[in-house]
Amino acid sequence: MRPEHFIRTTLKTRVPRGPDGFWEIILKLDASQGEFTIPDIDGESNAHIRPIRQYVMQLVAGGYLAIVRPAHRNNGQQVGHVFRVVKRQVLTPRFRHDGTPVHASMQAHIWTAIRTLKTFTLADVVFAARTDDVVPSREAARKYIRRLQMAGYLALVNAETIASRSTWRLKPAMNTGPQAPEARRIETVALWDPNTQKFVPDDVVASEVLR
C-alpha cells in the first residue's frame, strides 16, 4: 500500500502565509504608513519574497493596489515600486495562476448571510446568500450550517421536526470575522477559521494529508 505523506502539527499554531497573510500585512501597512514596498511586506512575513512579489503584481493588475512611485535609482541605489491600496476590502482578493480573479466561494456567501441575519432559518440563509453569480443549494447550506453548529459557532434557537424550519443564531463570540470558516479534510473534518488562523475546536491535533 502506498505510504501517505503528512504534515504533523498542533493546529493551535498561527502561521501567516499565502494570500491571506500577505493581504493582512498589506492592510496593516496601509493603515499605519499609507505607502509601502514589497520589502516592507517581506519584512512582516515568513514567506519567500517571490510569491509576495507575484501576489502584489496581481493586486495591481486587479485594481486593488496602485503604483504611486515606480522603481528608480536614488543616490546610486535601486529603489523598488512604492504601492498604496486603492480598493480596500476585508476579504482576501484571490487569483488563479494566470492572474484571473477567483470569486468568493459559496461558503463565503453563506457565512456573510449568517453574519448579516444573526438569527435565521435555512430558507433565510439560502435567499440572503444568492447573487447573480452564486446560487447556494439548500443541501449545501444545510451541511455548512450543521458543521458550524457542531463546531460551536451557532446556537439552535428553535428545533423543528422538519429541520429546514429550525432556527439558528450566530453566537456573538463566534462572529470571528468576514472570512468563512472552511471545512478542511485532515484525519477528520474540522472547520478552519481564516480570521483567527485556527481550527475549531482549537485543541485538535491532526495530520493534513498532502496528495
Wavefront OBJ file of the C-alpha trace (Angstrom):
o trace
v 0.000 0.000 0.000
v 1.349 3.441 -0.943
v 2.513 5.363 2.136
v 0.770 8.623 2.978
v 2.669 11.883 3.283
v 1.695 14.043 6.222
v 2.447 17.346 7.859
v 2.207 16.714 11.608
v 1.178 19.775 13.583
v -0.832 21.017 16.518
v -3.491 23.146 14.937
v -3.288 25.973 17.515
v -0.250 27.370 15.716
v -0.832 30.557 13.737
v 1.335 30.723 10.612
v 0.752 33.851 8.471
v 1.360 32.858 4.866
v -0.092 32.938 1.370
v -2.616 35.481 0.091
v -4.407 35.731 3.452
v -1.194 36.579 5.274
v 0.082 38.942 2.567
v -3.234 40.822 2.354
v -3.402 41.127 6.149
v 0.086 42.653 6.168
v -0.792 44.994 3.283
v -3.875 46.299 5.108
v -1.827 46.886 8.262
v 0.875 48.736 6.316
v -1.796 50.783 4.555
v -3.324 51.758 7.905
v -0.014 52.511 9.623
v 2.058 54.176 6.902
v -0.093 54.549 3.793
v 2.532 53.679 1.190
v 4.689 50.565 1.213
v 7.085 48.444 -0.807
v 7.466 44.726 -1.403
v 10.402 44.606 1.083
v 8.057 46.151 3.670
v 5.682 43.201 3.205
v 8.568 40.739 3.182
v 9.786 42.136 6.490
v 6.494 41.140 8.146
v 6.218 37.713 6.509
v 7.916 34.346 6.854
v 7.421 33.560 3.141
v 9.828 33.811 0.215
v 9.777 37.189 -1.498
v 8.891 35.696 -4.910
v 5.253 34.750 -4.083
v 4.884 38.102 -2.329
v 6.012 39.928 -5.474
v 3.700 37.803 -7.656
v 0.684 38.458 -5.430
v 1.371 42.196 -5.237
v 1.521 42.485 -9.026
v -1.740 40.534 -9.297
v -3.280 43.042 -6.901
v -2.024 45.881 -9.111
v -3.476 44.236 -12.235
v -6.766 43.636 -10.408
v -7.072 47.275 -9.353
v -6.538 46.698 -5.632
v -3.152 48.434 -5.478
v -1.671 51.366 -7.371
v 1.984 52.121 -8.026
v 2.482 55.633 -6.663
v 6.195 55.771 -7.460
v 7.773 53.363 -9.957
v 11.108 51.690 -9.369
v 14.023 54.089 -9.694
v 17.567 54.746 -8.559
v 18.171 57.018 -5.578
v 21.719 58.074 -4.725
v 23.009 55.155 -6.736
v 20.730 52.608 -5.012
v 17.867 50.784 -6.692
v 14.505 51.524 -5.057
v 11.545 49.296 -5.864
v 7.964 50.272 -6.657
v 6.038 52.093 -3.938
v 2.387 50.994 -3.629
v -0.814 52.107 -1.941
v -4.191 50.438 -1.508
v -6.913 51.822 -3.779
v -9.553 49.105 -3.262
v -9.725 48.218 0.403
v -11.736 45.176 1.481
v -11.566 42.735 4.356
v -11.936 39.575 2.262
v -8.653 38.495 0.700
v -8.518 39.039 -3.084
v -7.609 35.738 -4.757
v -6.269 34.941 -8.198
v -5.606 31.903 -10.353
v -2.130 31.158 -11.698
v -2.940 33.103 -14.868
v -3.891 36.183 -12.812
v -7.646 35.979 -13.315
v -9.648 36.706 -10.139
v -11.281 33.962 -8.098
v -14.739 34.939 -6.893
v -15.877 34.293 -3.337
v -16.943 30.723 -2.599
v -20.459 29.573 -1.842
v -19.437 29.100 1.809
v -18.246 32.716 1.886
v -21.667 33.902 0.679
v -23.464 31.733 3.252
v -21.182 32.932 6.061
v -21.787 36.568 5.084
v -25.548 35.935 5.104
v -25.343 34.324 8.548
v -23.348 37.268 9.957
v -25.881 39.697 8.493
v -29.021 37.862 9.631
v -27.819 36.866 13.116
v -30.940 34.673 13.621
v -32.157 32.642 10.655
v -33.728 29.563 9.108
v -32.266 27.517 6.281
v -34.542 29.288 3.791
v -33.426 32.686 5.126
v -29.773 31.870 4.518
v -30.283 30.414 1.044
v -32.234 33.517 -0.001
v -29.807 36.022 1.555
v -26.740 34.295 0.093
v -27.988 34.383 -3.516
v -26.255 36.621 -6.034
v -26.201 36.781 -9.830
v -23.109 34.545 -9.791
v -23.739 32.284 -6.796
v -26.919 30.354 -6.022
v -26.344 28.115 -2.971
v -28.302 24.880 -2.855
v -30.398 24.075 0.210
v -28.376 20.904 0.797
v -25.021 22.731 0.703
v -26.337 25.395 3.088
v -27.761 22.731 5.409
v -24.442 20.869 5.607
v -22.496 24.072 6.247
v -24.937 25.211 8.963
v -24.641 21.767 10.563
v -20.844 21.972 10.598
v -20.925 25.477 12.079
v -23.341 24.279 14.772
v -21.180 21.255 15.648
v -18.092 23.482 15.838
v -19.822 25.826 18.278
v -20.449 28.818 16.014
v -24.237 28.529 16.023
v -26.847 28.029 18.711
v -30.047 26.162 17.853
v -32.791 28.575 18.932
v -35.841 26.596 17.850
v -35.662 22.941 16.798
v -38.452 21.858 14.473
v -39.407 18.339 13.389
v -38.624 19.410 9.835
v -35.006 20.523 10.155
v -35.252 23.144 7.421
v -37.757 25.060 9.588
v -35.441 25.191 12.600
v -33.936 28.498 13.683
v -30.285 29.159 14.474
v -28.388 32.097 15.943
v -24.774 33.080 15.401
v -23.092 33.241 18.810
v -21.670 36.767 19.269
v -18.326 35.419 20.485
v -18.048 33.274 17.344
v -18.624 36.144 14.913
v -14.887 35.976 14.263
v -14.694 37.978 11.045
v -15.721 38.208 7.405
v -13.868 35.177 6.051
v -15.830 31.938 6.065
v -14.681 29.085 8.311
v -13.764 26.277 5.914
v -14.176 22.523 6.059
v -10.721 21.031 5.580
v -10.035 17.315 5.340
v -7.361 16.137 7.703
v -7.692 12.837 9.592
v -11.203 14.052 10.286
v -13.172 17.066 9.043
v -12.714 20.247 11.086
v -13.529 23.891 10.473
v -10.646 26.219 9.607
v -11.316 29.828 10.582
v -9.094 32.117 8.463
v -9.952 35.075 10.679
v -8.305 33.561 13.766
v -5.990 31.219 11.800
v -7.170 28.251 13.899
v -9.068 25.012 13.525
v -12.203 24.842 15.651
v -12.098 23.338 18.217
v -8.557 24.624 18.659
v -7.241 21.713 20.724
v -7.380 19.284 17.810
v -4.114 17.561 16.904
v -4.343 16.245 13.367
v -2.451 15.479 10.202
v -3.289 17.247 6.950
v -2.683 14.879 4.036
v -0.617 16.107 1.106
v -1.634 14.282 -2.101
l 1 2 3 4 5 6 7 8 9 10 11 12 13 14 15 16 17 18 19 20 21 22 23 24 25 26 27 28 29 30 31 32 33 34 35 36 37 38 39 40 41 42 43 44 45 46 47 48 49 50 51 52 53 54 55 56 57 58 59 60 61 62 63 64 65 66 67 68 69 70 71 72 73 74 75 76 77 78 79 80 81 82 83 84 85 86 87 88 89 90 91 92 93 94 95 96 97 98 99 100 101 102 103 104 105 106 107 108 109 110 111 112 113 114 115 116 117 118 119 120 121 122 123 124 125 126 127 128 129 130 131 132 133 134 135 136 137 138 139 140 141 142 143 144 145 146 147 148 149 150 151 152 153 154 155 156 157 158 159 160 161 162 163 164 165 166 167 168 169 170 171 172 173 174 175 176 177 178 179 180 181 182 183 184 185 186 187 188 189 190 191 192 193 194 195 196 197 198 199 200 201 202 203 204 205 206 207 208 209 210 211
